[in-house]
């Protein structure tokens, strides 16, 4: 199992780490001593195994599913990767149109009023438009801290920040236009109240 390392200092509050397949989730209370913040990481070493494919609209479907006439696929790939043994390869052959997309998600709990930073590494081949692949964090899919640019490019790091307004959170991967992308080293880190 490959995860991005998370250092946890135990000085002022207790911490708990929960491991789910290829990613780790560390939950901490507020700690004035500088303990590590809450973070979520995923290296896609187990592909889209559970809890991917759980939560909002997904409990009755496969981990990766398509809406409308979208013909996208998502699978782990050992041939193209940035770190570890695998990356997540998403291929979409369907042009952008209303209600045509491929997606997966897993539920996450964010703290109201906290600022978060999302990060992902991506390698793209022929993404047809800006935002053809994105990471959304809210149930309405309007908060998208990462939207990949169109084109073809080698491994690049993409980041984005958001302040959580409250409600149920998630990490949703979406493809809404033609092209191929390989994703690796996804993370979301709590930056605290700003």
C-alpha positions, 0 to 999 in steps of 0.5 A: 500500500502506498500513501503520502506520508503524514507526520502526526505529533501527539502533544496536546490532543489525541489523534486517530488514523483510519486506513482505507486501502490506498489512502489514509485519513487522519483526523485530529482535534484542534491542537495549539501545539502544531499537531498535523492537520486533518488530511486525506491522501490517495495514491490510487494503489488499489484503483477505485476500491471502496470507499470510492463509489459510496455516498451521494448517488453512488451506493447503487452503482459501480465505483466509476459510472457514466451519465447520459451517453458518456462512454468514459472508463477509469482504471488503475494503470501500472505503465504510466505513474508518478509515484508508487505502483499505479496511477488512475487512468481516465479515458473519455471519448464523449464530447462535452454535452449537458448531463454527459459525464463519468464520475466517482466519489467518496464522502469526506467530513470537512469543518465549517469555516475551515480553509482546505487545499486540494492537490493532484498530479496529472498527465494529460493527452488531448483533453478537449477543454478546460475543466474536462476533468475536475475534482469537486468537493460539495454535493452540488458539484459547484465547488471545484478546487481543481479543474484541469486545463485542456491540452497535452502535458507531462506530469504537473501539480495542480492545487486549489483552495476552498473554504467549507460553508458546511454540509456534507462533503466529498471528493468527486472525480469527474470527466465531462469532455474528451481526452485521457488523463492519468491522476496520482497523489491526490490530497486535501489538507485542512489549513484551519480557520482563516 
